[in-house]
Amino acid sequence: MTAEDPLVAVRDLTVRFPVRRGEVEAVRGVSFRIGRGQIVAIVGESGSGKSVTARSLVGLAGEGAHVAATELAFDGIDLRAVRGRGWRAVRGRRVGFVLQDALGSLDPLRRVGAEVAEPLRAHGVVPAREVDAEVVRLLGEAGIPAPEGRARQYPHQLSGGLRQRALIASALAARPDLLIADEPTTALDATVQRQVLGLLRERVGHGTAVLLISHDLGVVAEIADHVYVMKDGLFVEDGPAARVLESPSHPYTRTLVGAALGRAARPRVTPGGSPREVLRAEGLVKEFTLPGRGAFTAVEDVSVTVRAGETLGVVGESGSGKTTLGRLLMGLLDPDAGRVLLDGRPWDGLRGHARRTARRGVQMIYQHPLSSFDPRYTARQILEEPLRAAGTAGRERAVRVARVLEHVGLSPAVLDRHARELSGGQRQRLAIARALAPEPQVIVCDEPVSALDASIQAQVLDVLADVQERLGVAYVFISHDLGVIRGLSHRVVVMKDGRVVESGETRRVLDHPAHPYTRALLDAVPRFAVRGRLRSRA
Amino acid sequence: MPRSLWPWTAVLVLLAAMAAFPSLFTGADPDAADLEAVLRPPGAEHWLGTDQNGRDLYARIVYGARPSLLIGTGAVLLALVAGVAVGVAAAQLGRIADQVLSRSLDVILSVPGLLLVFLVVAVLGPGSGSAAVGLAVVSVPGFARVARAEVIRLRAAQYVEAAHGFGWSRAQVVARHVLPNAAGPFLALATVSLGAMIVASSSLSFVGLGPRPPTAEWGAMLADSREFLALAWWPGVFPGIAVTVAVLAVTLVGQHLNRRVERRLP
């Protein structure tokens, strides 16, 4: 870093938000510098204040935010003095901004090309007649194949990875000196994540500095030069990425690193179950008709079996049909061909009341627990609901609620609270408890930990493993995270484009992948070593 | 509740009490004509004066609260119940039912509202009941559309899918999760409509399609006052103030309740 002339210099930044009584201090005096062409990362768990810190640099800290600092400078401009319209000279032109949610950041009614062209026109980067050519060039540079055609499409017609790349292309269009990337790869699959990181690294080669906000230490280890670790609005540790991640000195950093390594490495595979099959799918096919565009086959000829007390991991990228498979197994969707048998009885032979009763045998845990709870309900009502549906009497309900709470390690004190008043980890435990309440044989877990912070992921996975060992419930564990799958599953199926491309014992499939797609998935996982040189797996 | 709304809440309570127990507020008979005391100005004997038939205006306004408010409230309740039923049916019973119901609502919407109310009242005969039904028919499409949209939106919610997973039937899921969570928009529309319906019911009475004379009703009192406005201002001004104050109170307190509901439901 050229300490004399950093691109960004921040000293004693505080950001306060007014709340109903008094104020909340989200950022409590942080100082950092970003040199030209440097990648600086701020890591921390959700709520640590890292996004607010980054947003303060472009005057978007939030409504009512009170930003103060003894120094807040970007390339010699004192950002503390910038007001209103003055920000427009900074945003887009000098500082590009990429958010996690690409679909939410792109205007759904505008073609991708128009979105990328906007900063070019707004800031007069290239002459008007060259804008179209520049857009295609930028999209191509961002790694979008066939950019001419993509520029004419709308955001919803692009996959998540392509959208994220289009967003990065628009953020980079005006050739900013600084790119702020807030969780740019969190919503992406491993292979796409790798491409996006490559794109960021390549831009740095052209002299752009990057401020990367992430909770994913794998991503940070892969590309960052300098790392700041943030907790409760303060930097607890900072230093060169290699040093911080290999020999963290602050206990919190050690927890983060430990959680990131541990979640991939720590095995939680239970002794496994009996050979008795509880759930069996034979030749499942499910097509969806798209308005005006014919049919789309989400699941094609998929057969799986789940034995009592075991975990079947389902791996694949988004759009590979994992979630549709989960819904078919639960009997929430009817397959176009093939059948699902629960305990030897096929779903399609059941109608009306019998089918609804059978549903209790397969429960589900969702990625976002909060949206799977009725927003009006307290924890007690949430847990009682499946029991009410099963017609369990009042006294028995209370006993069962107490029992499932104990299984997931929640205190009875949470019962009278609303789910939104619970922490992320408590919510997912509550979701597990609710799934256990009807005493199912199988629980379908759809990305149950991918929305959680690393340290909480570990806790939730521990709960799942513990419950399986004690109660012998089987899991169908859907995830794009191979580390999580490896740690929990007895057997694995790998899905691509609605088909199973490989299946078998977890260790056999992940250690000796036979299918090229499985190998590509494994190669794409960002990793870092604890000892020795920091490296990214090529 | 903010301090500024206390007076309006008091007004609502007072109006409700007047509608329920008018005799508590006045000893006078609202229909007793006194040809000796025609068009007397406000004074000690008749607080708000008398009308062209010598009837006490204060008593008529007090006794007029019930029909004036009941028609609007009844119309909103009828429209709410019918609209929600139609909307839920359209959302839940498949494509054909949806098309039939939604297009029928479009037909209602395509006829000017006032004309449709006149038609209903003409068919049923003038009176409070038919006025309420007529106004309800006109407002059903609004409630039905909101209900249909909310049900379709919430059907995709994960907690609704989860509820199916517990083994509830479709009707049970709608009753337990969909309707309660859709209540916010219904309530908002209902309170907004209530003010409009009170004005509309007064208008109906004004043109003689409301409760039949001699029943005291604010709109009808306004209509009666027109001919004598050059001689006496009080028979027109006081019922007008009554309508205005009632609508303001309903709207202001309703808006506050909506905001509270919205804050509670994320």
Interface residues (C-beta under 8 A of the other chain):
Chain A: M330 L332 R356 T357 R359 R360 V362 Q363 M364 Y366 H368 S371 S372 F373 D374 P375 R376 E385 P386 A389 A390 R420 P438
Chain B: A157 Q158 Y159 E161 A162 A163 H164 G165 F166 G167 W168 S169 Q172 R176 H177 P180 N181 L265 P266
